[in-house]
Amino acid sequence: EFEPKQPQLEPRPSSADGISIRNVRVDRIETAVPNLLPSNPFTITNGSTTVTVKEPDHGRLTSDTVRFRDVGTPLLGASESELETASGFSLSASTITDDNFTVTITTAPSSTGVGGGGMASVGPVTIST
C-alpha cells in the first residue's frame, strides 16, 4: 500500500516575518565612554610641562578633548588635580601617535619617571548616560 509522506516531501513555502518588517530599527550611534588606562600611563620629565600618556590603540584625533579621571597614585611632582581638570586637555596632531599622546600641564614637575594608573581612565569631558 502507498502512504503519502506528507508534509516531508512537499513542504509549504514560508513567507517573511511581517512583524519585524513593520518595526524596523536603525543602527544607534554609540556614545563616547572613558577607557581604562594601563598601569603607569603617565610619563613625566623634570622641568617639562609635557606629560606623555600611554593609551594603546586609542584612536584619538586632532582637536579631541580628553579628561582624566581617578588618576590616583602620586605622579612624581605633578599634581593629581591638575591632570583631573574638569575642562580636559585638547590634543594637537603633532602630539598623537598610535599608542601615545601628550598633554600640557601648567606646573613643571620636579622629577622624572612614570606613574599613575590603577583605575585611571581617559575619555570625553562629559559622559552621556
C-alpha positions, 0 to 999 in steps of 0.5 A: 500500500502507498502512504503519502509522506506528507508534509516531508516531501512537499513542504509549504513555502514560508513567507517573511516575518511581517512583524519585524518588517513593520518595526524596523530599527536603525543602527544607534550611534554609540556614545563616547565612554572613558577607557581604562588606562594601563598601569603607569600611563603617565610619563613625566620629565623634570622641568617639562610641562609635557606629560606623555600618556600611554593609551594603546590603540586609542584612536584619538584625533586632532582637536579631541578633548580628553579628561582624566579621571581617578588618576590616583597614585602620586605622579612624581611632582605633578599634581593629581588635580591638575591632570583631573581638570574638569575642562580636559586637555585638547590634543594637537596632531603633532602630539598623537601617535598610535599608542601615545599622546601628550598633554600640557600641564601648567606646573613643571614637575620636579622629577622624572619617571612614570606613574599613575594608573590603577583605575585611571581612565581617559575619555570625553569631558562629559559622559552621556548616560 
